Amino acid sequence: MPHQAINAVGRRKTSVARVFLKNGTGVITVNKRPFETYFPLETFRNAILNPFMVTEQLGKYDVQVNVNGGGTSGQAGAVMLAIARALVSTNEELRSPLRQNGLLTRDPRMVERKKYGQKKARKRFQFSKR
């Protein structure tokens, strides 16, 4: 499959990322924008490139990402998971290094819902004895 794109889905918080992996030169596009402009923070860019670094596949694939929902942190985590899953579907031998670095684990932490009679999820209104 030389020019067929491999697609994978990654989720984090309320973000969903759909990734299409093709053989190429390492160009990453997020929502039809260069990924350097979409993720201006270095930490998010490093997190997204982490699956390629761990598997030593940097510059071998072109990545096309559609991501929506949540904020930049959640979106970066979703893209990272989707890229890791797509790499595993290209080569099953990459599963163990990605697993050892925790890149194939879906982060289950979500925002806790607000409860009635309270200010936030856990914060109460100020108690007054009198």
A tleap script that builds the chain and sets N, CA, C and O, in Angstrom:
source leaprc.protein.ff14SB
mol = sequence {
  NMET PRO HIE GLN ALA ILE ASN ALA VAL GLY
  ARG ARG LYS THR SER VAL ALA ARG VAL PHE
  LEU LYS ASN GLY THR GLY VAL ILE THR VAL
  ASN LYS ARG PRO PHE GLU THR TYR PHE PRO
  LEU GLU THR PHE ARG ASN ALA ILE LEU ASN
  PRO PHE MET VAL THR GLU GLN LEU GLY LYS
  TYR ASP VAL GLN VAL ASN VAL ASN GLY GLY
  GLY THR SER GLY GLN ALA GLY ALA VAL MET
  LEU ALA ILE ALA ARG ALA LEU VAL SER THR
  ASN GLU GLU LEU ARG SER PRO LEU ARG GLN
  ASN GLY LEU LEU THR ARG ASP PRO ARG MET
  VAL GLU ARG LYS LYS TYR GLY GLN LYS LYS
  ALA ARG LYS ARG PHE GLN PHE SER LYS CARG
}
set mol.1.N position { 0.823 -1.198 0.000 }
set mol.1.CA position { 0.000 0.000 0.000 }
set mol.1.C position { 0.865 1.260 0.000 }
set mol.1.O position { 0.961 1.930 1.028 }
set mol.2.N position { 1.483 1.591 -1.100 }
set mol.2.CA position { 2.403 2.715 -1.148 }
set mol.2.C position { 1.736 4.079 -1.026 }
set mol.2.O position { 2.298 4.960 -0.376 }
set mol.3.N position { 0.556 4.296 -1.622 }
set mol.3.CA position { -0.034 5.619 -1.522 }
set mol.3.C position { -1.410 5.603 -0.863 }
set mol.3.O position { -2.180 6.552 -1.012 }
set mol.4.N position { -1.718 4.548 -0.146 }
set mol.4.CA position { -2.974 4.539 0.595 }
set mol.4.C position { -2.738 5.119 1.986 }
set mol.4.O position { -1.775 4.766 2.667 }
set mol.5.N position { -3.632 6.010 2.391 }
set mol.5.CA position { -3.490 6.634 3.703 }
set mol.5.C position { -4.021 5.699 4.784 }
set mol.5.O position { -5.058 5.056 4.623 }
set mol.6.N position { -3.285 5.643 5.881 }
set mol.6.CA position { -3.728 4.871 7.038 }
set mol.6.C position { -4.376 5.857 7.984 }
set mol.6.O position { -3.775 6.876 8.321 }
set mol.7.N position { -5.595 5.572 8.419 }
set mol.7.CA position { -6.239 6.517 9.319 }
set mol.7.C position { -6.458 5.895 10.688 }
set mol.7.O position { -6.613 4.682 10.834 }
set mol.8.N position { -6.464 6.775 11.690 }
set mol.8.CA position { -6.649 6.360 13.078 }
set mol.8.C position { -7.326 7.501 13.830 }
set mol.8.O position { -7.265 8.662 13.424 }
set mol.9.N position { -7.970 7.141 14.933 }
set mol.9.CA position { -8.669 8.127 15.751 }
set mol.9.C position { -8.039 8.156 17.134 }
set mol.9.O position { -7.732 7.112 17.709 }
set mol.10.N position { -7.849 9.360 17.663 }
set mol.10.CA position { -7.353 9.529 19.027 }
set mol.10.C position { -8.264 10.471 19.779 }
set mol.10.O position { -8.792 11.424 19.207 }
set mol.11.N position { -8.450 10.210 21.056 }
set mol.11.CA position { -9.308 11.076 21.870 }
set mol.11.C position { -8.589 11.455 23.163 }
set mol.11.O position { -7.771 10.698 23.686 }
set mol.12.N position { -8.922 12.661 23.669 }
set mol.12.CA position { -8.368 13.132 24.941 }
set mol.12.C position { -9.295 14.218 25.450 }
set mol.12.O position { -9.589 15.170 24.728 }
set mol.13.N position { -9.758 14.089 26.681 }
set mol.13.CA position { -10.754 14.995 27.248 }
set mol.13.C position { -11.958 15.052 26.316 }
set mol.13.O position { -12.625 14.034 26.128 }
set mol.14.N position { -12.260 16.207 25.725 }
set mol.14.CA position { -13.393 16.257 24.790 }
set mol.14.C position { -12.924 16.428 23.346 }
set mol.14.O position { -13.730 16.740 22.470 }
set mol.15.N position { -11.639 16.228 23.092 }
set mol.15.CA position { -11.084 16.399 21.752 }
set mol.15.C position { -11.079 15.078 20.998 }
set mol.15.O position { -10.855 14.016 21.579 }
set mol.16.N position { -11.329 15.160 19.697 }
set mol.16.CA position { -11.260 13.992 18.818 }
set mol.16.C position { -10.356 14.345 17.645 }
set mol.16.O position { -10.561 15.360 16.979 }
set mol.17.N position { -9.353 13.503 17.393 }
set mol.17.CA position { -8.432 13.743 16.288 }
set mol.17.C position { -8.496 12.573 15.315 }
set mol.17.O position { -8.371 11.413 15.710 }
set mol.18.N position { -8.693 12.892 14.035 }
set mol.18.CA position { -8.630 11.883 12.974 }
set mol.18.C position { -7.352 12.132 12.188 }
set mol.18.O position { -7.134 13.225 11.667 }
set mol.19.N position { -6.506 11.102 12.108 }
set mol.19.CA position { -5.184 11.225 11.494 }
set mol.19.C position { -5.104 10.360 10.250 }
set mol.19.O position { -5.540 9.209 10.251 }
set mol.20.N position { -4.542 10.924 9.188 }
set mol.20.CA position { -4.298 10.189 7.946 }
set mol.20.C position { -2.799 10.189 7.698 }
set mol.20.O position { -2.192 11.246 7.526 }
set mol.21.N position { -2.199 8.996 7.679 }
set mol.21.CA position { -0.753 8.822 7.545 }
set mol.21.C position { -0.442 8.342 6.141 }
set mol.21.O position { -1.007 7.344 5.694 }
set mol.22.N position { 0.455 9.039 5.427 }
set mol.22.CA position { 0.893 8.639 4.087 }
set mol.22.C position { 2.408 8.667 4.040 }
set mol.22.O position { 3.038 9.441 4.760 }
set mol.23.N position { 2.992 7.842 3.212 }
set mol.23.CA position { 4.435 7.916 3.007 }
set mol.23.C position { 4.779 9.288 2.456 }
set mol.23.O position { 4.098 9.795 1.565 }
set mol.24.N position { 5.842 9.891 2.990 }
set mol.24.CA position { 6.189 11.235 2.543 }
set mol.24.C position { 7.450 11.737 3.192 }
set mol.24.O position { 8.376 10.975 3.468 }
set mol.25.N position { 7.475 13.049 3.436 }
set mol.25.CA position { 8.699 13.698 3.901 }
set mol.25.C position { 8.584 14.270 5.307 }
set mol.25.O position { 9.509 14.937 5.772 }
set mol.26.N position { 7.476 14.029 5.993 }
set mol.26.CA position { 7.340 14.512 7.360 }
set mol.26.C position { 6.544 15.795 7.503 }
set mol.26.O position { 6.670 16.489 8.512 }
set mol.27.N position { 5.725 16.124 6.512 }
set mol.27.CA position { 4.892 17.326 6.583 }
set mol.27.C position { 3.656 17.015 7.436 }
set mol.27.O position { 2.951 16.039 7.182 }
set mol.28.N position { 3.401 17.844 8.443 }
set mol.28.CA position { 2.242 17.645 9.307 }
set mol.28.C position { 1.297 18.822 9.126 }
set mol.28.O position { 1.677 19.976 9.325 }
set mol.29.N position { 0.055 18.516 8.745 }
set mol.29.CA position { -0.968 19.541 8.552 }
set mol.29.C position { -2.103 19.282 9.531 }
set mol.29.O position { -2.625 18.170 9.601 }
set mol.30.N position { -2.486 20.309 10.287 }
set mol.30.CA position { -3.580 20.187 11.254 }
set mol.30.C position { -4.689 21.142 10.830 }
set mol.30.O position { -4.474 22.353 10.763 }
set mol.31.N position { -5.868 20.607 10.546 }
set mol.31.CA position { -7.011 21.403 10.089 }
set mol.31.C position { -6.627 22.351 8.948 }
set mol.31.O position { -6.969 23.534 8.963 }
set mol.32.N position { -5.912 21.808 7.966 }
set mol.32.CA position { -5.465 22.522 6.759 }
set mol.32.C position { -4.529 23.690 7.059 }
set mol.32.O position { -4.409 24.622 6.264 }
set mol.33.N position { -3.857 23.628 8.234 }
set mol.33.CA position { -2.852 24.630 8.587 }
set mol.33.C position { -1.569 23.916 8.972 }
set mol.33.O position { -1.626 22.791 9.468 }
set mol.34.N position { -0.405 24.537 8.759 }
set mol.34.CA position { 0.847 23.908 9.219 }
set mol.34.C position { 0.794 23.710 10.729 }
set mol.34.O position { 0.273 24.559 11.452 }
set mol.35.N position { 1.326 22.600 11.198 }
set mol.35.CA position { 1.140 22.281 12.614 }
set mol.35.C position { 1.935 23.210 13.525 }
set mol.35.O position { 1.641 23.306 14.716 }
set mol.36.N position { 2.940 23.894 12.979 }
set mol.36.CA position { 3.689 24.878 13.781 }
set mol.36.C position { 2.813 26.082 14.125 }
set mol.36.O position { 2.966 26.671 15.194 }
set mol.37.N position { 1.892 26.452 13.223 }
set mol.37.CA position { 1.015 27.589 13.511 }
set mol.37.C position { -0.191 27.154 14.340 }
set mol.37.O position { -0.693 27.935 15.149 }
set mol.38.N position { -0.663 25.925 14.155 }
set mol.38.CA position { -1.831 25.456 14.912 }
set mol.38.C position { -1.467 25.203 16.371 }
set mol.38.O position { -2.248 25.512 17.271 }
set mol.39.N position { -0.273 24.637 16.607 }
set mol.39.CA position { 0.213 24.403 17.977 }
set mol.39.C position { 1.459 25.265 18.186 }
set mol.39.O position { 2.573 24.786 17.972 }
set mol.40.N position { 1.295 26.534 18.603 }
set mol.40.CA position { 2.460 27.415 18.745 }
set mol.40.C position { 3.385 27.032 19.906 }
set mol.40.O position { 4.560 27.398 19.904 }
set mol.41.N position { 2.860 26.292 20.902 }
set mol.41.CA position { 3.696 25.945 22.055 }
set mol.41.C position { 4.592 24.743 21.747 }
set mol.41.O position { 4.151 23.745 21.177 }
set mol.42.N position { 5.842 24.866 22.134 }
set mol.42.CA position { 6.842 23.822 21.888 }
set mol.42.C position { 6.465 22.500 22.548 }
set mol.42.O position { 6.703 21.437 21.974 }
set mol.43.N position { 5.876 22.550 23.754 }
set mol.43.CA position { 5.548 21.317 24.476 }
set mol.43.C position { 4.517 20.487 23.717 }
set mol.43.O position { 4.626 19.262 23.662 }
set mol.44.N position { 3.514 21.149 23.130 }
set mol.44.CA position { 2.495 20.426 22.371 }
set mol.44.C position { 3.096 19.824 21.103 }
set mol.44.O position { 2.769 18.698 20.728 }
set mol.45.N position { 3.973 20.576 20.448 }
set mol.45.CA position { 4.617 20.061 19.223 }
set mol.45.C position { 5.491 18.855 19.540 }
set mol.45.O position { 5.504 17.880 18.788 }
set mol.46.N position { 6.226 18.918 20.657 }
set mol.46.CA position { 7.063 17.784 21.057 }
set mol.46.C position { 6.216 16.561 21.381 }
set mol.46.O position { 6.588 15.436 21.046 }
set mol.47.N position { 5.066 16.781 22.040 }
set mol.47.CA position { 4.177 15.664 22.376 }
set mol.47.C position { 3.666 14.990 21.110 }
set mol.47.O position { 3.580 13.764 21.048 }
set mol.48.N position { 3.326 15.791 20.100 }
set mol.48.CA position { 2.804 15.240 18.845 }
set mol.48.C position { 3.888 14.475 18.093 }
set mol.48.O position { 3.609 13.439 17.489 }
set mol.49.N position { 5.118 14.976 18.126 }
set mol.49.CA position { 6.217 14.306 17.419 }
set mol.49.C position { 6.783 13.120 18.203 }
set mol.49.O position { 7.567 12.342 17.660 }
set mol.50.N position { 6.394 12.976 19.469 }
set mol.50.CA position { 6.937 11.925 20.328 }
set mol.50.C position { 6.788 10.508 19.757 }
set mol.50.O position { 7.752 9.744 19.814 }
set mol.51.N position { 5.616 10.118 19.205 }
set mol.51.CA position { 5.530 8.771 18.632 }
set mol.51.C position { 6.547 8.523 17.511 }
set mol.51.O position { 7.069 7.416 17.378 }
set mol.52.N position { 6.825 9.557 16.705 }
set mol.52.CA position { 7.825 9.416 15.636 }
set mol.52.C position { 9.230 9.300 16.212 }
set mol.52.O position { 10.046 8.530 15.707 }
set mol.53.N position { 9.520 10.068 17.279 }
set mol.53.CA position { 10.843 10.032 17.910 }
set mol.53.C position { 11.120 8.651 18.517 }
set mol.53.O position { 12.197 8.080 18.342 }
set mol.54.N position { 10.115 8.133 19.237 }
set mol.54.CA position { 10.278 6.846 19.934 }
set mol.54.C position { 10.520 5.720 18.938 }
set mol.54.O position { 11.343 4.837 19.181 }
set mol.55.N position { 9.801 5.752 17.812 }
set mol.55.CA position { 9.906 4.674 16.824 }
set mol.55.C position { 10.932 4.969 15.733 }
set mol.55.O position { 11.126 4.153 14.832 }
set mol.56.N position { 11.595 6.135 15.805 }
set mol.56.CA position { 12.592 6.559 14.824 }
set mol.56.C position { 12.016 6.588 13.406 }
set mol.56.O position { 12.660 6.144 12.456 }
set mol.57.N position { 10.805 7.112 13.279 }
set mol.57.CA position { 10.116 7.213 11.987 }
set mol.57.C position { 9.980 8.670 11.538 }
set mol.57.O position { 9.240 8.954 10.597 }
set mol.58.N position { 10.684 9.599 12.200 }
set mol.58.CA position { 10.530 11.027 11.917 }
set mol.58.C position { 10.930 11.331 10.468 }
set mol.58.O position { 12.015 10.951 10.026 }
set mol.59.N position { 10.056 12.011 9.740 }
set mol.59.CA position { 10.345 12.384 8.356 }
set mol.59.C position { 9.991 11.327 7.329 }
set mol.59.O position { 10.276 11.505 6.144 }
set mol.60.N position { 9.376 10.230 7.751 }
set mol.60.CA position { 9.020 9.166 6.806 }
set mol.60.C position { 7.572 9.244 6.354 }
set mol.60.O position { 7.203 8.662 5.334 }
set mol.61.N position { 6.747 9.964 7.114 }
set mol.61.CA position { 5.316 10.013 6.806 }
set mol.61.C position { 4.818 11.444 6.748 }
set mol.61.O position { 5.275 12.304 7.501 }
set mol.62.N position { 3.874 11.694 5.846 }
set mol.62.CA position { 3.115 12.942 5.845 }
set mol.62.C position { 1.858 12.692 6.670 }
set mol.62.O position { 1.211 11.654 6.530 }
set mol.63.N position { 1.522 13.636 7.517 }
set mol.63.CA position { 0.385 13.470 8.416 }
set mol.63.C position { -0.636 14.560 8.136 }
set mol.63.O position { -0.312 15.747 8.103 }
set mol.64.N position { -1.879 14.131 7.934 }
set mol.64.CA position { -2.994 15.063 7.750 }
set mol.64.C position { -3.946 14.846 8.908 }
set mol.64.O position { -4.446 13.737 9.097 }
set mol.65.N position { -4.208 15.900 9.696 }
set mol.65.CA position { -4.985 15.760 10.929 }
set mol.65.C position { -6.243 16.626 10.863 }
set mol.65.O position { -6.185 17.796 10.484 }
set mol.66.N position { -7.376 16.036 11.237 }
set mol.66.CA position { -8.590 16.797 11.503 }
set mol.66.C position { -8.860 16.650 12.988 }
set mol.66.O position { -9.045 15.539 13.486 }
set mol.67.N position { -8.883 17.770 13.696 }
set mol.67.CA position { -9.095 17.711 15.140 }
set mol.67.C position { -10.140 18.745 15.535 }
set mol.67.O position { -10.134 19.870 15.035 }
set mol.68.N position { -11.042 18.353 16.439 }
set mol.68.CA position { -12.037 19.303 16.926 }
set mol.68.C position { -12.425 18.973 18.350 }
set mol.68.O position { -12.231 17.852 18.820 }
set mol.69.N position { -12.978 19.970 19.033 }
set mol.69.CA position { -13.408 19.809 20.414 }
set mol.69.C position { -12.287 20.075 21.392 }
set mol.69.O position { -11.117 19.834 21.095 }
set mol.70.N position { -12.648 20.572 22.559 }
set mol.70.CA position { -11.665 20.780 23.619 }
set mol.70.C position { -10.725 21.932 23.353 }
set mol.70.O position { -10.949 22.751 22.461 }
set mol.71.N position { -9.666 21.980 24.144 }
set mol.71.CA position { -8.652 23.025 24.010 }
set mol.71.C position { -7.382 22.479 23.383 }
set mol.71.O position { -7.346 21.336 22.927 }
set mol.72.N position { -6.338 23.303 23.362 }
set mol.72.CA position { -5.107 22.904 22.674 }
set mol.72.C position { -4.428 21.712 23.349 }
set mol.72.O position { -3.876 20.850 22.664 }
set mol.73.N position { -4.462 21.650 24.688 }
set mol.73.CA position { -3.823 20.543 25.404 }
set mol.73.C position { -4.499 19.218 25.066 }
set mol.73.O position { -3.826 18.236 24.754 }
set mol.74.N position { -5.823 19.191 25.126 }
set mol.74.CA position { -6.572 17.984 24.794 }
set mol.74.C position { -6.395 17.594 23.347 }
set mol.74.O position { -6.287 16.410 23.026 }
set mol.75.N position { -6.364 18.589 22.463 }
set mol.75.CA position { -6.193 18.303 21.043 }
set mol.75.C position { -4.817 17.719 20.760 }
set mol.75.O position { -4.686 16.791 19.961 }
set mol.76.N position { -3.786 18.261 21.415 }
set mol.76.CA position { -2.430 17.728 21.234 }
set mol.76.C position { -2.352 16.277 21.704 }
set mol.76.O position { -1.730 15.444 21.045 }
set mol.77.N position { -2.981 15.971 22.839 }
set mol.77.CA position { -3.001 14.595 23.345 }
set mol.77.C position { -3.745 13.662 22.410 }
set mol.77.O position { -3.332 12.520 22.208 }
set mol.78.N position { -4.844 14.144 21.837 }
set mol.78.CA position { -5.631 13.330 20.911 }
set mol.78.C position { -4.838 13.034 19.641 }
set mol.78.O position { -4.864 11.910 19.138 }
set mol.79.N position { -4.136 14.038 19.125 }
set mol.79.CA position { -3.323 13.856 17.915 }
set mol.79.C position { -2.193 12.876 18.188 }
set mol.79.O position { -1.891 12.026 17.351 }
set mol.80.N position { -1.566 12.989 19.359 }
set mol.80.CA position { -0.469 12.089 19.722 }
set mol.80.C position { -0.936 10.636 19.752 }
set mol.80.O position { -0.265 9.756 19.213 }
set mol.81.N position { -2.078 10.385 20.377 }
set mol.81.CA position { -2.616 9.028 20.458 }
set mol.81.C position { -2.972 8.498 19.069 }
set mol.81.O position { -2.699 7.339 18.756 }
set mol.82.N position { -3.577 9.337 18.243 }
set mol.82.CA position { -3.972 8.917 16.897 }
set mol.82.C position { -2.755 8.568 16.047 }
set mol.82.O position { -2.780 7.582 15.311 }
set mol.83.N position { -1.688 9.368 16.139 }
set mol.83.CA position { -0.464 9.083 15.380 }
set mol.83.C position { 0.148 7.770 15.852 }
set mol.83.O position { 0.591 6.961 15.037 }
set mol.84.N position { 0.174 7.556 17.170 }
set mol.84.CA position { 0.727 6.309 17.707 }
set mol.84.C position { -0.067 5.109 17.202 }
set mol.84.O position { 0.518 4.097 16.815 }
set mol.85.N position { -1.405 5.213 17.202 }
set mol.85.CA position { -2.238 4.111 16.710 }
set mol.85.C position { -2.031 3.876 15.220 }
set mol.85.O position { -2.015 2.732 14.766 }
set mol.86.N position { -1.873 4.950 14.461 }
set mol.86.CA position { -1.644 4.806 13.016 }
set mol.86.C position { -0.297 4.138 12.744 }
set mol.86.O position { -0.189 3.312 11.838 }
set mol.87.N position { 0.724 4.486 13.514 }
set mol.87.CA position { 2.046 3.863 13.343 }
set mol.87.C position { 1.986 2.371 13.637 }
set mol.87.O position { 2.626 1.573 12.951 }
set mol.88.N position { 1.213 1.991 14.661 }
set mol.88.CA position { 1.070 0.566 14.989 }
set mol.88.C position { 0.386 -0.174 13.840 }
set mol.88.O position { 0.740 -1.314 13.541 }
set mol.89.N position { -0.596 0.470 13.193 }
set mol.89.CA position { -1.275 -0.200 12.085 }
set mol.89.C position { -0.380 -0.308 10.848 }
set mol.89.O position { -0.625 -1.161 9.994 }
set mol.90.N position { 0.657 0.542 10.731 }
set mol.90.CA position { 1.612 0.376 9.633 }
set mol.90.C position { 2.565 -0.772 9.918 }
set mol.90.O position { 2.893 -1.548 9.020 }
set mol.91.N position { 3.016 -0.885 11.176 }
set mol.91.CA position { 3.991 -1.913 11.533 }
set mol.91.C position { 3.720 -2.362 12.964 }
set mol.91.O position { 3.866 -1.582 13.906 }
set mol.92.N position { 3.331 -3.604 13.119 }
set mol.92.CA position { 2.954 -4.144 14.436 }
set mol.92.C position { 4.139 -4.196 15.401 }
set mol.92.O position { 3.937 -4.221 16.615 }
set mol.93.N position { 5.372 -4.211 14.886 }
set mol.93.CA position { 6.554 -4.279 15.747 }
set mol.93.C position { 6.776 -2.978 16.525 }
set mol.93.O position { 7.534 -2.959 17.494 }
set mol.94.N position { 6.118 -1.893 16.106 }
set mol.94.CA position { 6.272 -0.614 16.803 }
set mol.94.C position { 5.409 -0.538 18.059 }
set mol.94.O position { 5.518 0.414 18.832 }
set mol.95.N position { 4.548 -1.546 18.264 }
set mol.95.CA position { 3.630 -1.506 19.402 }
set mol.95.C position { 4.366 -1.475 20.739 }
set mol.95.O position { 4.018 -0.676 21.608 }
set mol.96.N position { 5.383 -2.336 20.924 }
set mol.96.CA position { 6.030 -2.415 22.239 }
set mol.96.C position { 6.795 -1.143 22.618 }
set mol.96.O position { 6.679 -0.716 23.767 }
set mol.97.N position { 7.580 -0.504 21.719 }
set mol.97.CA position { 8.214 0.751 22.162 }
set mol.97.C position { 7.209 1.860 22.458 }
set mol.97.O position { 7.407 2.652 23.380 }
set mol.98.N position { 6.129 1.917 21.677 }
set mol.98.CA position { 5.105 2.929 21.943 }
set mol.98.C position { 4.395 2.642 23.258 }
set mol.98.O position { 4.102 3.563 24.020 }
set mol.99.N position { 4.114 1.361 23.530 }
set mol.99.CA position { 3.453 0.968 24.771 }
set mol.99.C position { 4.343 1.285 25.978 }
set mol.99.O position { 3.857 1.766 27.002 }
set mol.100.N position { 5.651 1.012 25.853 }
set mol.100.CA position { 6.577 1.253 26.968 }
set mol.100.C position { 6.667 2.733 27.318 }
set mol.100.O position { 6.899 3.087 28.474 }
set mol.101.N position { 6.485 3.598 26.321 }
set mol.101.CA position { 6.524 5.040 26.572 }
set mol.101.C position { 5.144 5.619 26.881 }
set mol.101.O position { 4.988 6.835 26.993 }
set mol.102.N position { 4.146 4.750 27.017 }
set mol.102.CA position { 2.808 5.183 27.399 }
set mol.102.C position { 2.065 5.962 26.331 }
set mol.102.O position { 1.188 6.765 26.649 }
set mol.103.N position { 2.404 5.736 25.068 }
set mol.103.CA position { 1.798 6.510 23.980 }
set mol.103.C position { 0.555 5.847 23.393 }
set mol.103.O position { -0.136 6.453 22.574 }
set mol.104.N position { 0.261 4.612 23.799 }
set mol.104.CA position { -0.925 3.935 23.279 }
set mol.104.C position { -2.062 3.890 24.304 }
set mol.104.O position { -3.101 3.275 24.063 }
set mol.105.N position { -1.854 4.540 25.439 }
set mol.105.CA position { -2.866 4.525 26.490 }
set mol.105.C position { -3.782 5.732 26.342 }
set mol.105.O position { -3.321 6.873 26.296 }
set mol.106.N position { -5.082 5.470 26.269 }
set mol.106.CA position { -6.074 6.543 26.201 }
set mol.106.C position { -6.186 7.147 27.591 }
set mol.106.O position { -6.517 6.443 28.545 }
set mol.107.N position { -5.917 8.439 27.719 }
set mol.107.CA position { -5.989 9.111 29.014 }
set mol.107.C position { -7.459 9.295 29.395 }
set mol.107.O position { -8.160 10.064 28.738 }
set mol.108.N position { -7.946 8.614 30.435 }
set mol.108.CA position { -9.381 8.628 30.725 }
set mol.108.C position { -9.861 9.853 31.512 }
set mol.108.O position { -11.059 9.991 31.758 }
set mol.109.N position { -8.944 10.741 31.909 }
set mol.109.CA position { -9.345 11.849 32.776 }
set mol.109.C position { -10.243 12.841 32.036 }
set mol.109.O position { -9.866 13.396 31.004 }
set mol.110.N position { -11.424 13.047 32.583 }
set mol.110.CA position { -12.383 13.984 32.005 }
set mol.110.C position { -12.769 15.002 33.075 }
set mol.110.O position { -12.523 14.790 34.262 }
set mol.111.N position { -13.374 16.106 32.646 }
set mol.111.CA position { -13.848 17.111 33.591 }
set mol.111.C position { -15.044 16.535 34.334 }
set mol.111.O position { -15.971 15.992 33.732 }
set mol.112.N position { -15.002 16.668 35.669 }
set mol.112.CA position { -16.097 16.169 36.492 }
set mol.112.C position { -17.288 17.119 36.373 }
set mol.112.O position { -17.120 18.336 36.298 }
set mol.113.N position { -18.483 16.548 36.356 }
set mol.113.CA position { -19.649 17.411 36.152 }
set mol.113.C position { -19.963 18.234 37.392 }
set mol.113.O position { -19.645 17.844 38.515 }
set mol.114.N position { -20.594 19.383 37.165 }
set mol.114.CA position { -21.027 20.242 38.263 }
set mol.114.C position { -22.253 19.627 38.914 }
set mol.114.O position { -23.162 19.160 38.228 }
set mol.115.N position { -22.275 19.629 40.260 }
set mol.115.CA position { -23.419 19.085 40.980 }
set mol.115.C position { -24.347 20.213 41.429 }
set mol.115.O position { -23.904 21.331 41.695 }
set mol.116.N position { -25.637 19.901 41.508 }
set mol.116.CA position { -26.607 20.910 41.966 }
set mol.116.C position { -26.382 21.197 43.441 }
set mol.116.O position { -25.952 20.328 44.200 }
set mol.117.N position { -26.674 22.408 43.829 }
set mol.117.CA position { -26.470 22.806 45.222 }
set mol.117.C position { -25.017 23.107 45.535 }
set mol.117.O position { -24.666 23.330 46.694 }
set mol.118.N position { -24.166 23.116 44.517 }
set mol.118.CA position { -22.754 23.414 44.708 }
set mol.118.C position { -22.319 24.423 43.654 }
set mol.118.O position { -22.963 24.593 42.619 }
set mol.119.N position { -21.187 25.096 43.958 }
set mol.119.CA position { -20.673 26.110 43.043 }
set mol.119.C position { -20.040 25.466 41.807 }
set mol.119.O position { -20.262 25.910 40.680 }
set mol.120.N position { -19.247 24.411 42.036 }
set mol.120.CA position { -18.593 23.686 40.948 }
set mol.120.C position { -18.750 22.194 41.229 }
set mol.120.O position { -19.654 21.790 41.960 }
set mol.121.N position { -17.873 21.376 40.652 }
set mol.121.CA position { -17.994 19.934 40.846 }
set mol.121.C position { -17.829 19.545 42.314 }
set mol.121.O position { -18.573 18.708 42.825 }
set mol.122.N position { -16.855 20.152 42.987 }
set mol.122.CA position { -16.607 19.806 44.397 }
set mol.122.C position { -16.703 20.996 45.333 }
set mol.122.O position { -16.905 20.828 46.536 }
set mol.123.N position { -16.561 22.195 44.793 }
set mol.123.CA position { -16.615 23.384 45.640 }
set mol.123.C position { -18.043 23.648 46.093 }
set mol.123.O position { -18.978 23.649 45.293 }
set mol.124.N position { -18.189 23.874 47.409 }
set mol.124.CA position { -19.530 24.129 47.957 }
set mol.124.C position { -19.746 25.642 48.067 }
set mol.124.O position { -18.804 26.430 47.985 }
set mol.125.N position { -21.002 26.018 48.252 }
set mol.125.CA position { -21.284 27.414 48.605 }
set mol.125.C position { -20.822 27.625 50.039 }
set mol.125.O position { -20.734 26.672 50.813 }
set mol.126.N position { -20.524 28.887 50.399 }
set mol.126.CA position { -20.029 29.181 51.752 }
set mol.126.C position { -21.080 28.818 52.782 }
set mol.126.O position { -22.244 29.202 52.670 }
set mol.127.N position { -20.649 28.069 53.788 }
set mol.127.CA position { -21.573 27.635 54.859 }
set mol.127.C position { -21.687 28.742 55.907 }
set mol.127.O position { -20.684 29.312 56.338 }
set mol.128.N position { -22.897 29.030 56.299 }
set mol.128.CA position { -23.127 30.030 57.336 }
set mol.128.C position { -23.940 29.381 58.458 }
set mol.128.O position { -25.039 28.876 58.229 }
set mol.129.N position { -23.394 29.401 59.653 }
set mol.129.CA position { -24.096 28.786 60.793 }
set mol.129.C position { -25.299 29.654 61.184 }
set mol.129.O position { -26.358 29.143 61.546 }
set mol.130.N position { -25.115 30.955 61.104 }
set mol.130.CA position { -26.199 31.876 61.487 }
set mol.130.C position { -26.563 32.800 60.356 }
set mol.130.O position { -27.453 33.637 60.505 }
savepdb mol mol.pdb
quit
